[in-house]
C-alpha cells in the first residue's frame, strides 16, 4: 500500500533517539519508520516532504495552558510586550484612545517587575483612562491592575475587608492602591462584561492557529469552568468539536470550585459526560491549591522572609482545605478522574502528594495519571515521592531562569536555602519521576522551543548572566520528551507523543536540527510544518 505522506532526508526523533531518517503515514497513522527502504512506499499520489536535514519529531503537547483567555487577550489590550511602567501605560492609552465606544478597558499581561514592588497604582491608569473602568490581570493572572473608576463601581474603599482568598493592596493611608491579588480580583472582575459565545469560539480558533504555528498538536486546558471572572471555555470547545473546527486534541480540566466541597463531585461527573465530544475530552479535575510566590500567596512550609531576611507571619494561602483534600482526591480518583493540581509552594506540593498517596492507599493503583503543575518550590524530601506515587511533574520551563521577577520578587523572600529548591527538573528526572511540560499561556509564551531552551540552559532565550541552578538542567532529548511523550501521557493520548509505527501522525518539522547546533542556539529554532492525524494544520510562510 502506498503512503499518503512520506518524510525523507532528515533526522527523526524517535523514542530511541535520532535513529531514523524516513517516516511513512497512511490513513492518519504512522505506517513505517526507517531509512531509505521507506521510500519504496511512495506512490503517484504520495505527498513527499524533503526534510533536507531538518528534524522531524512528534507534535508538541502543552500540559497546562489557557487558550481561550489567551485568545481573548490577543484581541484586547495586550500588555505582554511592555517591559516598563511607561510602556504599559502608553499601551493602555493607545488602546483606550482607539476604542472610545468600549465601556470597559479589558486585557492584561503586564509584568510585575515593571512596577515597584510588583503592584501598579491606580493613578497611572486614572491619568490615561479617567472616565471608564479598567481591569487588567497581570501576566500570571494572580493579580489585577484597576483604576479608580473600577474601584468605585465595585464599592471598594478603605473600609472594604480583604476576601478570605485574596488581598486588596493599600497605600500608607489604607486606601486601595489599584492592585487586587488573588480572590480580590473578583470584586471587580465579576462586573466586567462577559464575552459572547461567538467571542469565545473566535478566541479558541485564534489561539489554536497560534499554537499550531508553534508545533502544538494537543493540549490540556487547565481551567474549564468559571473562575475570577475568566470566561468558561467549555461552550467554545464543544462547539468546535461538533463542527470540526477543533483540529487539536484537547483534554479539559474541570474547575474545582474552591468555595465548595465534595457536594460538587456529581456535577463534575455530569460535566464530564456532557462536554466530552470528538477531539475534546473533559476527564480531568483542576484543583488550585495555592497562589504564587511573587505576591506571597504560594503555600510554604515555613514563613516568607521580609526584605531584611527575617521571618514573617505569612506562609501563603491554602485555597483548598488540606485536611479535606485527601478525601476529595480519593473520591475523584475512584470515579476515574485525573487530578491536575496547581501546586507552586512546597506546602502545596506536599499537600497534593499526600492526597495522591491517600487515593492510592484507598483505591489501589490505577490509570488516573495525577499531575502537579508549576512546582516552583519542592522540598527535597518530596522529590522522590513523585515516582513512587506515579504522580507526573508538570513543569513550566520558561520560569526557571534569572529574571527580574525571580531575582527581585521571589529569591529575597524565600531565602538562600529554599531558593535552591526551585524548579528541580533534573532532580525529579533523576529520581525516576515522569516529566510533562506546559506553558501556562497567557502567563508566559506558549512556544515549546523557548521552554526547551530554558530547560536545557536555565537561562532566558537571548539572555546572558548566570545560569539558574545548573544542576537542574535537562538534556535536549529529555526536554523534548517532556513536551511530547510526557505531556501525551498526562493528556491520556497514548497513541501520540512518539514517532512509532501505529501512532497517530501528529508530527512537527522544525526548520533545523537543534541537536546539530550549540545548546545556546536552541531558541533560534522555529517550526516549519505541523500535522495532526497526517493533515497539515500549519506551514511556515
Secondary structure, 3 states (H helix, E strand, C coil): CCCCEEEEEEEEEECCEEEEEEEEEECCEEEEEECHHHHHHCCCCCEEEECCCCCEEECEEEEEECHHHHHHHHCCEECCCCCCHHHHHHHHHHHHHCCCCCCEEEEEEECHHHCHHHCCCHHHHHCCCCCCEEEEEECCCCEEEECHHHHHHHCCCCCCCCCCCEEEEECCCCCEEEEEEEHHHHHHHCCCCCCCHHHHHHHHHHHHHHHHHCCEEEEEEEEECCECCECCCHHHHHHHHHHCCCCCEEEEEEECCCCCCHHHHHHHHHHHHHHCECCEEEEEEEEECCCCCCCCCCCCCCCCECCCCCECCCCCCCCCCHHHHHHHHHHHHHCCCEEEEEECCHHHHHHHHHHHHHHHHHHCCCCCCCEEEECCECCHHHHCHHHHHCCEEEECHHHCCCCHHHHHHCHHHHCHHHHCCECCHHHHHHCCCCEEECCCCCCCCCCHHHHHHHHHHCCCCCCCCCCCCHHHCCCHHHHHHHHHHHHHHHCCCCCCCCCCCCCECCEEEECCCHHHCCHHHHHHCCEEEEEECCEEEEECC
